[in-house]
């Protein structure tokens, strides 16, 4: 038992980065087996997920229990099971007046109002194992971007940019803000962006067989969009092919306004400036027309600094 304990302890420490996913599932089976009878008593019965929509509420605040795992004389003994409380509410005042004022300009929805949507409409709804991104509010498909993916300051800067972009009209090819998700426990869970039906990112869309006319179209669209953003006082920030989406109609869209930079695309001292955007644009255009392989521009050896 001690040998198994240390073997699975190493697996637990490595988390989902472990190379042997079978060992991870073995760990789950090994650790939960003594608790199965107790879990059966705790469960309230199966939920009809077809009739009850699966929302972000279920994903963000699942019913959670802390279980004490122990063994006596090499016999597994399920210990104390305690319900884990939801974290206490954050004080809005502690986030600054700028944050509070900004939130008053936005449409806000509760996690319980945000339905998780499957990629395939024929699939039955289910609680995902990883963070969902395709969601629905009042029947409208949207993109969910968690605030956990960025600092609060970067997220606030992005919201300000989205408010400026909204004044540019509906024809500019950028991601656009629908609203935010918030509740009494968290004043900014994440952003809701209008959904783009994408085919790929520019990073992977460029191939040796890509027609020259399409390359010129993408270069022109990206340049035109960035020019309009700069005229409105909006700096893109992390300019790189991975932050350009190609939709189902082969149009190029600029996304990700949380700032930061990625080496080999924008220099650190130019990050967050118009000059940095123009440097990134020049590198992107070069990437489009030089037919560089994706591996030559991979994230290996690079990092995105948020």
Secondary structure, 3 states (H helix, E strand, C coil): CHHHHHHHHHHHHHHHHCCCHHHHHHHHHHHHHHHHHHHHHHCCCCCCCCCCCCEHHHHHCCCCEEEEEEEECCEEEEEEEEECCCCCCCCHHHHCHHHHHHHCCCCEECHHHCEECCCCCCCCCCCCCCCCCEEEECCEEEEEEEHHHCCHHHHHHHHHHHHHHHCCCCCCCECCEEEEECCCCCCCCEEEEECCCEEEEHHHHCCCCCCHHHHHHHHHHHHHHHHHHHHCCCCCCCCCHHHEEEECCCCEEECCCCCCEECCCCCHHHCCCHHHHHHHHHHHHHHHHCCCCHHHHCCCCCCEEC
